[in-house]
C-alpha cells in the first residue's frame, strides 16, 4: 500500500492548503468592507474641493495655474507615471492587468519620442519598473491596510514639482478602479494637466463670490495642489479596495479548486485500496484452491 500512503499524504497536504486559503479568504472579506468604507468616505472631499477650485478658476480667468495649462512644447518630451499597485501578491491578475495597460501606454509614448519617469506606490509596481528599466524617481512601499496621506505626499510631490518646473509635460495616474466585489478595472488616466471635464463646476442657480485671503492666486495654488493629492489618495484607496476584493475572489477560487483536487485524490485512493484488497482476496482464494 505504498501508493495509498503517498496519496494519503497528498490529500493531507491539499487539505492543509485549503485551510490556509479559506482563512485568507475570510480575512480579505473583512478587510474589503473596511477598505470600501474608506474609499467611499474619501469621495465627498474630492468632489467638494474640485467644485470649489473650478468655481475659483472660473471667477479668475486671468490666472491659469500650471496644473491646468496644457504642455508648453508642441510635443511632450518627458512624461511621468504614478503607478499604484499592491505590496503583496495572491490577488489574481489585478497587478498584471494594470501594469500591462501602463506598459502599452509607455510604449506608445516612447515610440513618439518621449522619455518616461515614474513614481511607484507599492512593492509590485516598484519591482516591475526596475525590471523593465523605467526610471523611478521616488517610491512609497509598505503602505499597509490604511493609507495615510503624509506617506504619499513626499513621493508624489517630487513629480508635481517636476511638472511645475516644466521638466514634465504630462503626468499619468495608473491604478485599479473598484467597480464591485467581482469586477475591478485597470485605469490609466491623465492626472496633469487637469482636463477640462474634471474641473467643471456644478451648474446651479446661484453664483459664488469669495473674499480671498491673502489673494486669489495663492488660494487657487494651494487648492489645486490639495486637489491633485486628493486624486492620488483616492486612487490608492480604490486600489486597496480592489486588492482585498481580488484577493477574496482568488482565495475562494483556490479553496474551491482544493476541494475538487481532494475529491479526485480520494477517488483515486479508494480505487487503489479496492484494487489492493481484491488482489489479496484473489491470492487467498488461489492458495486455498491449491491446498
N, C-alpha and C positions, 0 to 999 in steps of 0.2 A: 504493500500500500504506500510505496514511496511517492507515487504520483498523487495519490489522495492527500498525503501530508503536505505536498507542495501546493496543491490547490487550496487547502485549508489556510495555509499561510497567506496566499494571495487574497483570499476572502477577508481575512482579519486585517490585512493591510489596507484594502479598499474601504472597509468599514471605519477604520480609524481616520482615513482621509475624509470620508463623508461627514464624520462628526466635526472635523475642523471646518469644512466648507459650510456646514449648517450653522455653526456658531458665528462664522464670519458674515453669513447672510443676515442673521438676526442683529448683529452689531451694526452692519451697514444700514439696515432698515431703521434702526433707532437714530443713527447719525443723520440719515437722509431727511427725516422730519425736521430736525433742528436746522439743518443746512437750508432747507426750503423756507422755513420761517425767517431765517437771517437774510436770505436772498430777497424775499418779498418786503421785508422791513426796510431794505436799502432803496427800493424803487421810489417811494414818495419823495425822499430827499433829492434824488437825481432829477425827478420831474420838476420839483419846485425851483431848484437852483437854475435849471435850464430855462424855465419861464421867466424868472427874474432877469437873467442875463440877456435873454432875447429881447425883452422889453427895454432894458437899458441900452442895448446896442441899437435898437430902432429909434430910441429917443435921442441918440447921439450919432447920427450918420456921418459926422465929420471925422470921427475917430474909428479906425479899424485895428483891432488887436492882431498881432502876428498869428495867433492861433486861428483866426478867421480869414486871413489873407491867403490867397492862392500862391502857389510856388512862383518865386520871382523869375527863375530861368524858364526858357521856353520848354525845356525838357528836364525832368528830375534826374539828378546825377547820383544822389545818395538817399536811400530810403531806409527808414528804421522800422523794425518789427518788435512789438511787445508780445512775447509768446507765453501764454498761460497754460500750464499743464499740471499734472499731479506730481506729488512727491513719491507716491507708492504705485505699484502695479496692481495686477489682479482686478482690473476694471474693464475687461473686454477690449474692444478696439477703439476706445474713446480717444486715447492719446494718439494712436496711429492715424485716425481719421483727420484730426486737426493738424497734425504735423504733415500729413500728405497734402492737405489743402494749402498749407503755408508753403511747402516746397514748390508746388505748382505756381503759386504767385511769385515766389522769388525767382524761379526760372524765367518767367515772363519778363520780369523787371531786368534781370541780368542780360537777357537776350537783347533788350532795348538799350543796353549800355549803362545800367545803373549799378552802383555798389550797394551792398546790403550790410547793415549793422543791426544788432538785436539786443533786447533785454529779455532774459529768461526768468520766468517766475515758475518754479517747480523743478525738481530734480530730473524728471524725464525729458523735459524740453532742453535743459542745460546740457545733458549728456548727448542728446541728438544734435544740437547746434555745434557742439565741439567735434562730433564725429564727421559731420558734413563740411566743416571748415568755415562756417559763417562766424564773423567777428562778433563776440559777446562783450559789450561794453560794461554791463553790470548784471547782477542776478540776485534773486531772493529765493531761498530754499527753506525747507522745514517750516512752512507757514503754519502747519497744524490744522485742526478742525475749525478753529475760529480765527479768521483772517483779521489782522489789525492794520489799520491804515498807515500807522507810523512805520511798520516794517516794509510797506510797499512804496512809500513816498520817495525814499532815498534812491533806489534803483530807477524808478520811473522818472524822477526829476533830472537825472543825467540826460535822458533822451529829450525831455521837454526843453531843457536849457539848450541842447544842441540845435533843436528846431528853431528856437527863438534867435539864436546866434546866426542862423542861416546855413548851418552845416548840413542840415537835413531839409529836404524839400517835401517830404511826406512821412507820416508815421501810421503804421497799420497795427491793429489790435487783433490777435488770434486767440480764440478761446472756444469752449464748448458751451453752447446755449442750452439751458434747461427748458424743454418743452413739456414733458410729463415723465412719469416714472419709467415708461418703456421707450421713450424717444429723447435723444439728446442730439443736437445739431451742431456740427463744427462751423465756426464763423471766422471769416477774415474780413474785418471792417476797417474802413479808413477812419482813424482817430483824428489826425491832423493833416491838412487844415480841416476845421469843423465844417461839415457840409451844411448847406442852407436848410435842408429838410429837418436836420436835428435841432437847429437853432430857430425854429419857427415858433413864435409866441402864440399862446392861446388867443383865439379871436373872441372877444366878448363884447358886451355892450358898453364897457367902460374903458377909459384910458387911464394909464398910470402916470403919475407925476411924482418925482422924487426930489428931495433935498440931499445933495451929495456932500459927504464929509469924509475926507478933505476935498476931493473933487471927483468928477465922473470918471475920468481916465483911470485913476487909482482904484476906484471901486470895481470897474469893469475888469481891470487887470487881475485883481485878487479873485473875483468871482469866476473868471474863466479858468484860472489855474485850479480852483476848487472843483469846478465842474468836470474838468478833464480827469482829475484824481478820482472823482466820484464815478466816472465811467469805468476807470480801471478797476476800482474796488468792486463795482457791480459785476464786471466780467469775472473777477476772482470768485465772488460769491456764487455766480451762476455755475462756474466751473466746479466748485466744491459740491454743489447740489447734484450736478451731473455725475461727478465722480462716485458719490455714495449710491446713486440710483443705478449706475452702470455696474458697480461692484456687487450690489444686492442681486441684480439680474444674473450676472456672471456666476456668482456663488450658488444661486438657486439652480442654474443650469448644470453646474458641476455636481451638486448634490443629487440631482435627478439622474445624471449620467452615471454617477457612482452606484446608485440604486439599480440601474439597468445592468451594470457590469457585475454587481453582486449576484443578481438573479441568474445571469448567464453562467457565472462560475459555479453557483450551487447546482445548476442543472448538469454541468459537466462533471462535478464531483459526485452527484448521485448516480450518473450513468457509469462512471468509473468504479464506484463502490459496488453497484449492482453487477457489473461485469466480473469483478473480483470474486464476489460471493458465488455467482453462477459457475465460475471456473472451479472454485473449491468444491462445490457440490458435485460437479461432474467428476472430479478426481476421486471423491469419496465413493460415488456410485460405481465408478470403474474399478476401484480397489475392491469393493465388496463383491462385485461380479466375478473378479478374478479368483477370489478366495472360494 
